[in-house]
């Protein structure tokens, strides 16, 4: 019986460079808001490419490809039920310019 020696598994491929869109959702009282659906899409596209939710601190983060691109970030409040029962409205989408592998910090403000 012959035993074949195998090479140890290679380390993971180097990670591709990326940019990060990091944001916080604020309510009309300037407090952070949990559980808001956030859409991120490239400005030249109609449909969102990413869908995520704000966490308990009202924050969200999404990796996007590095390189020059413009993104639109917006809140979607369909089906959202705030704890205080007051109806909220989404503000205008926020435009984010990415130049390379950078972090862009933004805020989404609800009305």
HELIX and SHEET records of a PDB file:
SHEET    1   A 3 UNK A  59  UNK A  65  0                                        
SHEET    2   A 3 UNK A  18  UNK A  26 -1                                        
SHEET    3   A 3 UNK A 103  UNK A 109  1                                        
SHEET    1   B 4 UNK A  50  UNK A  53  0                                        
SHEET    2   B 4 UNK A  37  UNK A  42 -1                                        
SHEET    3   B 4 UNK A  69  UNK A  76 -1                                        
SHEET    4   B 4 UNK A  94  UNK A  98 -1                                        
END                                                                             
